[in-house]
């Protein structure tokens, strides 16, 4: 009986397309102008969690990642330093301190 139930559950599984995959994205920045730095951090809050003074962690789909990159490209000036890391697969992150690791929330509907 259990095996039949598992087969039925597998029947409803959908294939995950590239557009649906999520990645852990880390954005680090060094922007000297206070007004521009504040604007940039507010923009990044729309994508993820502020984990250190100039570091954000985000869980993004390919589409949102590309949108973020386009926004950064429009914003950046030659003297700014902005680094974006898109991590995929079995990335291991060790965290110490009061801000936890950014994880994708699992949604289960029963």
N, CA and C atoms as an extended XYZ file, in Angstrom:
330
Properties=species:S:1:pos:R:3:atomname:S:1:resname:S:1:resid:I:1 pbc="F F F"
N         0.826       -1.200        0.000 N   UNK     1
C         0.000        0.000        0.000 CA  UNK     1
C         0.871        1.264        0.000 C   UNK     1
N         1.928        1.261        0.831 N   UNK     2
C         2.789        2.438        0.899 CA  UNK     2
C         3.414        2.727       -0.462 C   UNK     2
N         3.802        1.672       -1.164 N   UNK     3
C         4.442        1.859       -2.456 CA  UNK     3
C         3.481        2.461       -3.467 C   UNK     3
N         2.229        2.063       -3.400 N   UNK     4
C         1.228        2.629       -4.299 CA  UNK     4
C         1.064        4.122       -4.038 C   UNK     4
N         1.065        4.507       -2.757 N   UNK     5
C         0.941        5.911       -2.390 CA  UNK     5
C         2.138        6.703       -2.920 C   UNK     5
N         3.334        6.136       -2.773 N   UNK     6
C         4.527        6.812       -3.269 CA  UNK     6
C         4.457        6.983       -4.785 C   UNK     6
N         3.984        5.955       -5.486 N   UNK     7
C         3.840        6.067       -6.931 CA  UNK     7
C         2.867        7.173       -7.301 C   UNK     7
N         1.775        7.285       -6.547 N   UNK     8
C         0.802        8.338       -6.818 CA  UNK     8
C         1.421        9.708       -6.579 C   UNK     8
N         2.212        9.853       -5.508 N   UNK     9
C         2.856       11.140       -5.228 CA  UNK     9
C         3.843       11.500       -6.319 C   UNK     9
N         4.598       10.532       -6.803 N   UNK    10
C         5.558       10.792       -7.880 CA  UNK    10
C         4.853       11.205       -9.165 C   UNK    10
N         3.638       10.745       -9.356 N   UNK    11
C         2.864       11.099      -10.532 CA  UNK    11
C         2.657       12.607      -10.630 C   UNK    11
N         2.552       13.269       -9.465 N   UNK    12
C         2.279       14.700       -9.445 CA  UNK    12
C         3.539       15.554       -9.474 C   UNK    12
N         4.722       14.954       -9.417 N   UNK    13
C         5.959       15.730       -9.478 CA  UNK    13
C         6.091       16.379      -10.842 C   UNK    13
N         6.573       17.608      -10.850 N   UNK    14
C         6.795       18.321      -12.096 CA  UNK    14
C         8.290       18.478      -12.301 C   UNK    14
N         8.691       18.550      -13.545 N   UNK    15
C        10.089       18.806      -13.826 CA  UNK    15
C        10.413       20.244      -13.471 C   UNK    15
N        11.606       20.449      -12.949 N   UNK    16
C        12.048       21.787      -12.595 CA  UNK    16
C        12.853       22.339      -13.760 C   UNK    16
N        12.433       23.468      -14.284 N   UNK    17
C        13.153       24.087      -15.395 CA  UNK    17
C        14.259       24.976      -14.850 C   UNK    17
N        15.154       25.393      -15.716 N   UNK    18
C        16.266       26.264      -15.311 CA  UNK    18
C        15.734       27.553      -14.688 C   UNK    18
N        14.628       28.067      -15.222 N   UNK    19
C        14.065       29.318      -14.714 CA  UNK    19
C        13.552       29.173      -13.285 C   UNK    19
N        13.230       27.944      -12.859 N   UNK    20
C        12.675       27.728      -11.528 CA  UNK    20
C        13.753       27.438      -10.487 C   UNK    20
N        14.978       27.107      -10.908 N   UNK    21
C        16.049       26.811       -9.969 CA  UNK    21
C        16.388       28.055       -9.156 C   UNK    21
N        16.741       27.852       -7.909 N   UNK    22
C        17.148       28.968       -7.054 CA  UNK    22
C        18.616       28.808       -6.690 C   UNK    22
N        19.270       29.928       -6.521 N   UNK    23
C        20.682       29.957       -6.175 CA  UNK    23
C        20.886       30.835       -4.950 C   UNK    23
N        21.896       30.495       -4.169 N   UNK    24
C        22.328       31.386       -3.114 CA  UNK    24
C        23.236       32.418       -3.763 C   UNK    24
N        22.891       33.682       -3.621 N   UNK    25
C        23.664       34.767       -4.216 CA  UNK    25
C        24.173       35.647       -3.082 C   UNK    25
N        25.473       35.902       -3.071 N   UNK    26
C        26.095       36.770       -2.071 CA  UNK    26
C        26.559       38.038       -2.774 C   UNK    26
N        26.131       39.188       -2.255 N   UNK    27
C        26.510       40.484       -2.818 CA  UNK    27
C        27.302       41.238       -1.762 C   UNK    27
N        28.527       41.651       -2.130 N   UNK    28
C        29.386       42.441       -1.247 CA  UNK    28
C        29.709       43.749       -1.950 C   UNK    28
N        29.741       44.816       -1.178 N   UNK    29
C        29.986       46.105       -1.820 CA  UNK    29
C        30.786       47.030       -0.923 C   UNK    29
N        31.539       47.896       -1.579 N   UNK    30
C        32.297       48.958       -0.915 CA  UNK    30
C        32.005       50.228       -1.708 C   UNK    30
N        31.077       51.009       -1.176 N   UNK    31
C        30.656       52.257       -1.824 CA  UNK    31
C        30.909       53.369       -0.816 C   UNK    31
N        31.775       54.319       -1.168 N   UNK    32
C        32.207       55.326       -0.201 CA  UNK    32
C        31.173       56.420        0.051 C   UNK    32
N        30.367       56.734       -0.925 N   UNK    33
C        29.372       57.798       -0.768 CA  UNK    33
C        28.184       57.284        0.058 C   UNK    33
N        27.914       57.937        1.202 N   UNK    34
C        26.865       57.483        2.116 CA  UNK    34
C        25.487       57.413        1.470 C   UNK    34
N        25.124       58.416        0.689 N   UNK    35
C        23.802       58.457        0.072 CA  UNK    35
C        23.630       57.322       -0.944 C   UNK    35
N        24.652       57.102       -1.769 N   UNK    36
C        24.587       56.027       -2.761 CA  UNK    36
C        24.607       54.656       -2.087 C   UNK    36
N        25.407       54.524       -1.015 N   UNK    37
C        25.486       53.249       -0.284 CA  UNK    37
C        24.139       52.915        0.358 C   UNK    37
N        23.467       53.907        0.924 N   UNK    38
C        22.151       53.702        1.522 CA  UNK    38
C        21.135       53.293        0.456 C   UNK    38
N        21.166       53.975       -0.683 N   UNK    39
C        20.265       53.627       -1.788 CA  UNK    39
C        20.505       52.186       -2.237 C   UNK    39
N        21.787       51.800       -2.375 N   UNK    40
C        22.138       50.459       -2.834 CA  UNK    40
C        21.671       49.398       -1.838 C   UNK    40
N        21.873       49.639       -0.555 N   UNK    41
C        21.449       48.656        0.449 CA  UNK    41
C        19.926       48.513        0.478 C   UNK    41
N        19.197       49.621        0.290 N   UNK    42
C        17.734       49.537        0.230 CA  UNK    42
C        17.289       48.733       -0.985 C   UNK    42
N        17.975       48.906       -2.104 N   UNK    43
C        17.646       48.133       -3.297 CA  UNK    43
C        17.886       46.644       -3.043 C   UNK    43
N        19.008       46.312       -2.397 N   UNK    44
C        19.331       44.910       -2.135 CA  UNK    44
C        18.362       44.266       -1.144 C   UNK    44
N        17.783       45.053       -0.236 N   UNK    45
C        16.803       44.499        0.708 CA  UNK    45
C        15.603       43.895       -0.015 C   UNK    45
N        15.334       44.366       -1.220 N   UNK    46
C        14.260       43.804       -2.013 CA  UNK    46
C        14.593       42.422       -2.579 C   UNK    46
N        15.846       42.014       -2.453 N   UNK    47
C        16.285       40.729       -2.991 CA  UNK    47
C        16.653       39.711       -1.916 C   UNK    47
N        17.090       40.187       -0.749 N   UNK    48
C        17.576       39.222        0.234 CA  UNK    48
C        17.758       39.813        1.611 C   UNK    48
N        18.648       39.171        2.382 N   UNK    49
C        18.869       39.523        3.783 CA  UNK    49
C        20.222       40.194        3.983 C   UNK    49
N        20.209       41.240        4.762 N   UNK    50
C        21.424       41.963        5.126 CA  UNK    50
C        22.097       41.173        6.233 C   UNK    50
N        23.279       40.598        5.978 N   UNK    51
C        23.930       39.742        6.964 CA  UNK    51
C        25.164       40.377        7.598 C   UNK    51
N        25.753       41.363        6.944 N   UNK    52
C        26.845       42.146        7.512 CA  UNK    52
C        26.754       43.543        6.933 C   UNK    52
N        27.615       44.442        7.399 N   UNK    53
C        27.491       45.846        6.985 CA  UNK    53
C        27.362       46.034        5.491 C   UNK    53
N        28.141       45.354        4.718 N   UNK    54
C        28.100       45.519        3.261 CA  UNK    54
C        27.967       44.175        2.554 C   UNK    54
N        27.202       43.265        3.155 N   UNK    55
C        27.024       41.932        2.582 CA  UNK    55
C        25.561       41.523        2.670 C   UNK    55
N        25.033       41.046        1.543 N   UNK    56
C        23.674       40.517        1.482 CA  UNK    56
C        23.722       39.077        0.998 C   UNK    56
N        22.821       38.252        1.517 N   UNK    57
C        22.603       36.905        1.005 CA  UNK    57
C        21.193       36.863        0.434 C   UNK    57
N        21.062       36.288       -0.745 N   UNK    58
C        19.772       36.238       -1.424 CA  UNK    58
C        19.556       34.842       -2.000 C   UNK    58
N        18.317       34.393       -1.995 N   UNK    59
C        17.933       33.187       -2.717 CA  UNK    59
C        17.165       33.666       -3.944 C   UNK    59
N        17.763       33.467       -5.129 N   UNK    60
C        17.193       34.038       -6.347 CA  UNK    60
C        17.053       32.996       -7.448 C   UNK    60
N        16.005       33.149       -8.227 N   UNK    61
C        15.874       32.373       -9.460 CA  UNK    61
C        16.795       32.990      -10.497 C   UNK    61
N        16.964       32.311      -11.592 N   UNK    62
C        17.792       32.835      -12.688 CA  UNK    62
C        17.281       34.196      -13.157 C   UNK    62
N        15.964       34.314      -13.277 N   UNK    63
C        15.352       35.557      -13.752 CA  UNK    63
C        15.627       36.709      -12.782 C   UNK    63
N        15.436       36.465      -11.472 N   UNK    64
C        15.686       37.524      -10.487 CA  UNK    64
C        17.177       37.856      -10.404 C   UNK    64
N        18.023       36.839      -10.546 N   UNK    65
C        19.462       37.078      -10.539 CA  UNK    65
C        19.848       38.009      -11.689 C   UNK    65
N        19.345       37.717      -12.875 N   UNK    66
C        19.651       38.565      -14.036 CA  UNK    66
C        19.120       39.979      -13.850 C   UNK    66
N        17.950       40.113      -13.249 N   UNK    67
C        17.378       41.436      -12.966 CA  UNK    67
C        18.274       42.201      -11.993 C   UNK    67
N        18.749       41.534      -10.951 N   UNK    68
C        19.653       42.157       -9.979 CA  UNK    68
C        20.924       42.639      -10.671 C   UNK    68
N        21.513       41.805      -11.503 N   UNK    69
C        22.749       42.177      -12.202 CA  UNK    69
C        22.527       43.407      -13.074 C   UNK    69
N        21.395       43.465      -13.771 N   UNK    70
C        21.102       44.636      -14.612 CA  UNK    70
C        20.966       45.900      -13.758 C   UNK    70
N        20.316       45.785      -12.586 N   UNK    71
C        20.186       46.952      -11.703 CA  UNK    71
C        21.548       47.413      -11.208 C   UNK    71
N        22.412       46.477      -10.864 N   UNK    72
C        23.757       46.832      -10.388 CA  UNK    72
C        24.541       47.502      -11.505 C   UNK    72
N        24.450       46.968      -12.716 N   UNK    73
C        25.179       47.555      -13.853 CA  UNK    73
C        24.768       49.001      -14.103 C   UNK    73
N        23.484       49.322      -13.888 N   UNK    74
C        23.014       50.704      -14.069 CA  UNK    74
C        23.507       51.609      -12.939 C   UNK    74
N        23.747       51.046      -11.768 N   UNK    75
C        24.082       51.816      -10.571 CA  UNK    75
C        25.582       52.090      -10.424 C   UNK    75
N        26.407       51.128      -10.740 N   UNK    76
C        27.824       51.146      -10.395 CA  UNK    76
C        28.587       52.280      -11.093 C   UNK    76
N        29.515       52.870      -10.327 N   UNK    77
C        30.438       53.894      -10.846 CA  UNK    77
C        31.851       53.316      -10.820 C   UNK    77
N        32.777       53.898      -11.590 N   UNK    78
C        34.130       53.323      -11.684 CA  UNK    78
C        34.849       53.131      -10.348 C   UNK    78
N        34.599       53.963       -9.359 N   UNK    79
C        35.312       53.830       -8.082 CA  UNK    79
C        34.614       52.896       -7.084 C   UNK    79
N        33.444       52.343       -7.441 N   UNK    80
C        32.734       51.400       -6.576 CA  UNK    80
C        33.354       50.013       -6.693 C   UNK    80
N        33.220       49.250       -5.624 N   UNK    81
C        33.627       47.852       -5.645 CA  UNK    81
C        32.411       47.020       -5.248 C   UNK    81
N        31.899       46.247       -6.188 N   UNK    82
C        30.735       45.401       -5.945 CA  UNK    82
C        31.074       44.014       -6.464 C   UNK    82
N        30.853       43.008       -5.630 N   UNK    83
C        31.114       41.621       -6.016 CA  UNK    83
C        29.838       40.814       -5.818 C   UNK    83
N        29.504       39.993       -6.806 N   UNK    84
C        28.316       39.154       -6.743 CA  UNK    84
C        28.759       37.714       -6.973 C   UNK    84
N        28.445       36.835       -6.020 N   UNK    85
C        28.760       35.415       -6.135 CA  UNK    85
C        27.458       34.637       -6.236 C   UNK    85
N        27.301       33.875       -7.292 N   UNK    86
C        26.146       32.987       -7.417 CA  UNK    86
C        26.646       31.579       -7.123 C   UNK    86
N        26.164       31.019       -6.028 N   UNK    87
C        26.618       29.708       -5.582 CA  UNK    87
C        25.555       28.671       -5.890 C   UNK    87
N        25.963       27.557       -6.400 N   UNK    88
C        25.006       26.513       -6.769 CA  UNK    88
C        25.482       25.175       -6.217 C   UNK    88
N        24.583       24.220       -6.220 N   UNK    89
C        24.936       22.868       -5.803 CA  UNK    89
C        25.013       22.731       -4.300 C   UNK    89
N        25.942       21.932       -3.854 N   UNK    90
C        26.078       21.619       -2.432 CA  UNK    90
C        27.019       22.597       -1.740 C   UNK    90
N        26.663       23.858       -1.742 N   UNK    91
C        27.475       24.886       -1.116 CA  UNK    91
C        27.381       24.757        0.396 C   UNK    91
N        28.513       24.768        1.053 N   UNK    92
C        28.539       24.701        2.505 CA  UNK    92
C        28.905       26.073        3.043 C   UNK    92
N        28.089       26.584        3.961 N   UNK    93
C        28.348       27.875        4.576 CA  UNK    93
C        28.329       27.678        6.087 C   UNK    93
N        29.376       28.090        6.761 N   UNK    94
C        29.442       28.056        8.224 CA  UNK    94
C        29.124       29.455        8.721 C   UNK    94
N        28.272       29.564        9.727 N   UNK    95
C        27.827       30.865       10.213 CA  UNK    95
C        28.044       30.949       11.723 C   UNK    95
N        28.639       32.053       12.168 N   UNK    96
C        28.761       32.371       13.578 CA  UNK    96
C        28.187       33.758       13.771 C   UNK    96
N        27.452       33.971       14.826 N   UNK    97
C        26.897       35.292       15.092 CA  UNK    97
C        25.383       35.274       15.084 C   UNK    97
N        24.786       36.439       15.362 N   UNK    98
C        23.336       36.507       15.543 CA  UNK    98
C        22.506       36.429       14.265 C   UNK    98
N        23.112       36.615       13.100 N   UNK    99
C        22.348       36.537       11.852 CA  UNK    99
C        22.549       35.154       11.266 C   UNK    99
N        21.463       34.411       11.131 N   UNK   100
C        21.543       33.044       10.623 CA  UNK   100
C        21.790       32.983        9.133 C   UNK   100
N        21.971       31.790        8.646 N   UNK   101
C        22.196       31.533        7.229 CA  UNK   101
C        20.895       31.714        6.463 C   UNK   101
N        20.976       32.341        5.313 N   UNK   102
C        19.798       32.550        4.468 CA  UNK   102
C        19.479       31.250        3.749 C   UNK   102
N        18.259       30.760        3.960 N   UNK   103
C        17.840       29.519        3.322 CA  UNK   103
C        16.536       29.721        2.601 C   UNK   103
N        16.335       28.926        1.563 N   UNK   104
C        15.077       28.956        0.855 CA  UNK   104
C        14.043       28.264        1.738 C   UNK   104
N        12.896       28.903        1.886 N   UNK   105
C        11.843       28.325        2.701 CA  UNK   105
C        11.121       27.255        1.916 C   UNK   105
N        10.956       26.098        2.554 N   UNK   106
C        10.167       25.035        1.932 CA  UNK   106
C         8.706       25.285        2.212 C   UNK   106
N         7.901       25.199        1.173 N   UNK   107
C         6.472       25.374        1.332 CA  UNK   107
C         5.812       24.032        1.057 C   UNK   107
N         5.091       23.550        2.044 N   UNK   108
C         4.407       22.273        1.898 CA  UNK   108
C         2.912       22.525        2.040 C   UNK   108
N         2.164       22.140        1.025 N   UNK   109
C         0.710       22.287        1.067 CA  UNK   109
C         0.118       20.897        1.156 C   UNK   109
N        -0.686       20.694        2.178 N   UNK   110
C        -1.297       19.370        2.396 CA  UNK   110
C        -2.789       19.480        2.163 C   UNK   110
